[in-house]
Structures are given as structure tokens and as C-alpha cells.
Amino acid sequence: MAILLLHPILALGLLYWILKQHGWRARGRALKGEERMNARDSHELWGRRFLPVALFTVSVAFIAQVARGLIDDEGWNAYLLPSVHGIFGILGIGLLVIMTNMGKRTAKARVEGESWTDLKLRHGRAADIIIILTILHGFLGFLYIFEVL
């Protein structure tokens, strides 16, 4: 049970983190000058760290399902067929990769003096979609826990 619950516990931390990252849009409008640049740099730094942590969290979920199959004597791959929760998770990771790349391209264009307004807008819209998907994924995961336990 501890192995199975590690994924949702880590995911709650990620949910807090992504909501804090998403809040940058509102915070950024209120800040000016040096304070805004520092906050933006912090947003970019934590944004680059998010994807590896999210991939680790997904890996924990897969490891938990393999362990569950072995513990139940069903075989290591018995529980690896994706549920709706799992499909949303895989889709979310794909979108997260796209959003992270957009964020990196936005920062690079800004530093190089190129036009980055359109990239910033698309990065923010991708973040909006990911927030919605994350909340749906979390709700489905909450329901899935009752099925598994």
C-alpha cells in the first residue's frame, strides 16, 4: 500500500508546484523592475526542474503497478494496461514536454532580443490546458485509489 500511495503523495506536491508556477502570470503583472526579473528568473528555474520531477513521479506510478502485479502473483505486467487515469497522465506528460519546450524557447527568444510575445502566449495557454488536465487526472486518480485498495 505504501508503494501505491507514494505516487499520489508526490503528485499532490506537483499539483501545488504547478499551481504556484501557473500563478506567475498574475504575480508577474504586479511586479516591476528588478523584483519582476528575479521572479521571472525563479519561474524559469523552477519550470526547468518540474519536468524531471514529474517524470520521476510517473516512474513511481509504473514501479508501483509492477510491484503490485508481483505482490499479487499476477505477473509484473498485469497492471500496466493504462486506465483512463493513466491515459490522462501520459497525455499530460506529453503536454508538459511541449509546454516546457515552449517556455525554454520563450526565454531564449527574450534573451536573444527576438519576438517572444506569441511564444509566451502559447506557453501560457498550454499551462492552462495542463492545469485542467491535472485536476481531471487527480480526480480520476482519487477514484482509482478506491478501485486498487
C-alpha positions in Angstrom: 0.0 0.0 0.0 2.9 2.4 0.8 4.3 1.9 -2.7 0.9 2.6 -4.3 0.3 5.7 -2.1 3.8 7.2 -2.9 2.6 8.3 -6.4 -0.4 10.3 -5.2 1.6 11.9 -2.4 4.3 13.0 -4.8 1.5 14.1 -7.2 0.0 16.4 -4.6 3.3 18.1 -4.3 3.5 18.5 -8.0 0.0 19.9 -8.1 0.9 22.6 -5.6 4.1 23.3 -7.5 2.3 23.6 -10.9 -0.4 25.9 -9.4 2.4 28.1 -8.0 4.2 28.2 -11.3 0.9 29.0 -13.1 0.3 31.8 -10.6 3.4 33.5 -12.1 1.1 35.1 -14.7 -0.9 37.1 -12.2 2.1 37.8 -9.9 4.3 38.9 -12.8 1.8 41.7 -13.8 2.0 43.2 -10.3 5.8 43.3 -10.1 8.1 45.9 -11.7 11.8 46.2 -12.4 14.4 44.1 -10.6 11.8 42.4 -8.5 10.0 41.2 -11.7 13.2 40.0 -13.3 14.1 38.0 -10.2 10.6 36.5 -10.0 10.8 35.6 -13.7 14.2 34.0 -13.3 12.9 32.0 -10.4 9.8 30.9 -12.5 12.1 29.8 -15.3 14.5 27.9 -13.0 11.7 26.0 -11.2 10.0 25.4 -14.6 13.1 23.6 -15.9 13.1 21.5 -12.7 9.5 20.5 -13.0 9.6 18.1 -15.9 12.3 15.7 -14.4 10.3 15.6 -11.1 7.1 14.9 -13.0 8.8 12.1 -14.9 10.1 10.7 -11.6 6.5 10.8 -10.2 5.2 8.9 -13.3 8.0 6.4 -12.9 7.0 5.8 -9.3 3.4 5.0 -10.6 4.7 2.5 -13.1 7.0 0.9 -10.5 4.1 0.7 -8.1 2.0 -1.1 -10.7 4.8 -3.6 -11.4 5.3 -4.2 -7.7 1.5 -4.7 -7.3 1.5 -7.3 -10.0 4.4 -9.2 -8.4 2.9 -9.0 -4.9 -0.5 -10.3 -6.2 1.3 -13.1 -8.2 -0.3 -11.8 -11.4 3.0 -11.1 -13.2 5.0 -8.0 -13.4 3.0 -6.5 -16.3 -0.5 -7.5 -15.1 -1.5 -3.9 -14.1 0.4 -2.0 -16.8 -2.6 -1.6 -19.1 -3.5 2.1 -18.8 -6.7 3.1 -17.1 -8.4 6.4 -18.0 -6.3 7.9 -15.2 -3.1 6.5 -16.7 -4.1 7.8 -20.2 -4.6 11.3 -18.9 -1.3 11.0 -17.1 0.6 10.0 -20.2 -1.2 12.7 -22.2 -0.3 15.2 -19.5 3.4 14.3 -19.6 3.4 14.8 -23.4 1.8 18.2 -23.0 4.2 19.0 -20.2 7.1 18.3 -22.5 5.6 20.6 -25.1 5.0 23.4 -22.6 8.5 23.1 -21.1 10.0 23.4 -24.6 7.8 26.4 -25.3 9.0 28.0 -22.1 12.6 27.4 -23.0 12.1 28.8 -26.5 10.3 31.9 -25.0 13.2 32.5 -22.6 15.8 32.0 -25.3 14.0 34.4 -27.7 13.7 37.0 -25.0 17.4 36.8 -24.2 18.3 37.0 -27.9 16.1 40.0 -28.5 13.7 38.2 -30.8 9.9 38.5 -30.7 8.7 36.3 -27.9 5.2 37.5 -27.2 3.5 34.8 -29.3 5.6 32.1 -27.7 4.7 33.4 -24.2 1.0 33.4 -25.0 1.2 29.8 -26.3 3.2 28.7 -23.3 0.6 30.2 -21.0 -2.3 28.6 -22.9 -0.5 25.2 -22.7 -0.2 25.8 -19.0 -4.0 26.4 -18.8 -4.7 23.1 -20.5 -2.3 21.3 -18.3 -3.9 22.7 -15.2 -7.3 21.5 -16.3 -5.9 18.1 -17.3 -4.0 17.8 -14.0 -7.2 18.4 -12.0 -9.1 15.8 -14.0 -6.2 13.4 -13.7 -6.1 13.9 -9.9 -9.8 13.4 -9.6 -9.6 10.2 -11.6 -6.7 9.1 -9.5 -8.7 9.7 -6.4 -11.4 7.4 -7.7 -8.8 4.9 -8.9 -7.3 4.6 -5.4 -10.6 3.1 -4.2 -10.6 0.6 -7.0 -7.0 -0.5 -6.2 -7.2 -0.5 -2.4 
